[in-house]
Amino acid sequence: PPQTEAKEALPPILDRLPYDKRAPLVAISVEDHYVRVRTHKGEAVILMRLTDAMREVGQTDGLQVHRSHWVARDAVTAARREGDRAILTVSHGEDIPVSRRYVPAIKEAGFLPG
């Protein structure tokens, strides 16, 4: 049935969120021993490591942009440089820092000019 296929396509990390927050992913950020998961319907904080959270994004197209941040590609609305680093603005208006290490990856993704 089509409903079963849609359920399978959802990222596993959404199963950890309250029902009212389950929606397409925007970003995941580390806060102490927790990750803040942002979706199009809000955000929730869950106890897990960022590496484990990134494994659970399923087929969501995204990239790690900092040791503490992952973003979904389709949620990025703007990018700008600040010295050696960069800043990505996501669909909810938040700014996500990009560390120098990940600047080549966001250039390759087309967010910044090469």
C-alpha positions as CSV (number, residue, x, y, z in Angstrom):
1,P,0.0,0.0,0.0
2,P,1.1,3.6,-0.7
3,Q,0.9,4.5,3.0
4,T,3.5,1.9,3.9
5,E,5.9,3.2,1.3
6,A,5.5,6.8,2.6
7,K,6.2,5.6,6.1
8,E,9.4,3.8,5.0
9,A,10.6,7.0,3.3
10,L,10.5,9.1,6.5
11,P,13.8,9.5,8.2
12,P,14.1,7.3,11.3
13,I,15.1,10.3,13.4
14,L,11.5,11.6,13.1
15,D,10.3,8.6,15.1
16,R,12.1,10.1,18.1
17,L,10.2,13.4,17.8
18,P,6.7,14.3,19.2
19,Y,4.0,13.8,16.5
20,D,3.3,17.5,16.2
21,K,7.0,18.2,15.2
22,R,7.4,15.4,12.6
23,A,8.0,17.1,9.2
24,P,10.8,17.5,6.7
25,L,14.1,18.1,8.4
26,V,15.8,21.6,8.4
27,A,18.8,21.2,10.7
28,I,20.3,19.2,13.5
29,S,22.6,20.9,16.1
30,V,24.5,19.7,19.2
31,E,23.7,21.2,22.6
32,D,25.8,19.5,25.3
33,H,24.8,15.8,25.2
34,Y,21.6,16.5,23.2
35,V,20.7,17.3,19.6
36,R,18.2,19.9,18.7
37,V,16.3,18.6,15.7
38,R,14.6,21.4,13.6
39,T,11.8,20.5,11.2
40,H,9.3,22.6,9.2
41,K,6.9,22.2,12.1
42,G,9.2,23.2,14.9
43,E,12.0,21.7,17.0
44,A,12.7,19.2,19.7
45,V,15.7,18.2,21.8
46,I,16.6,14.6,22.1
47,L,19.4,12.7,23.9
48,M,21.8,11.4,21.3
49,R,25.1,12.1,19.6
50,L,25.3,14.1,16.4
51,T,26.9,11.2,14.5
52,D,24.0,9.0,15.4
53,A,21.5,11.6,14.5
54,M,23.1,12.1,11.1
55,R,22.8,8.4,10.5
56,E,19.1,8.6,11.1
57,V,18.3,11.3,8.6
58,G,17.6,8.6,6.0
59,Q,17.4,9.7,2.4
60,T,17.3,13.4,3.4
61,D,19.8,15.3,1.3
62,G,22.0,17.3,3.6
63,L,25.5,17.9,4.8
64,Q,27.5,18.4,7.9
65,V,28.8,22.0,7.9
66,H,30.4,22.2,11.4
67,R,31.4,19.7,14.1
68,S,28.1,20.7,15.8
69,H,25.7,21.2,12.8
70,W,24.0,19.4,10.0
71,V,21.7,21.0,7.5
72,A,19.2,19.8,4.9
73,R,20.2,21.2,1.4
74,D,16.7,22.3,0.5
75,A,16.3,24.2,3.8
76,V,19.3,26.5,3.0
77,T,17.9,29.9,1.8
78,A,21.1,32.0,1.8
79,A,24.9,31.7,2.3
80,R,27.5,34.3,3.0
81,R,31.2,34.5,3.9
82,E,32.6,35.8,7.2
83,G,36.4,35.7,6.9
84,D,37.6,32.1,6.6
85,R,34.2,30.8,7.7
86,A,30.7,31.0,6.2
87,I,27.2,31.3,7.5
88,L,24.1,29.5,6.1
89,T,20.6,30.8,6.7
90,V,18.0,28.1,6.9
91,S,14.3,28.3,6.0
92,H,13.3,29.3,9.6
93,G,15.6,32.3,9.5
94,E,18.3,30.8,11.7
95,D,21.9,31.2,10.9
96,I,24.1,28.1,11.0
97,P,27.9,28.6,11.2
98,V,30.1,26.7,8.7
99,S,33.6,26.0,9.9
100,R,36.6,26.4,7.6
101,R,36.9,22.7,7.3
102,Y,33.5,22.4,5.6
103,V,33.6,25.5,3.4
104,P,34.8,23.4,0.4
105,A,31.8,21.1,0.8
106,I,29.3,24.0,0.7
107,K,31.1,25.5,-2.3
108,E,30.7,22.1,-4.0
109,A,27.0,22.0,-3.0
110,G,26.6,25.4,-4.9
111,F,25.9,27.5,-1.8
112,L,29.0,29.7,-2.3
113,P,30.9,30.7,-5.5
114,G,33.9,28.5,-6.2
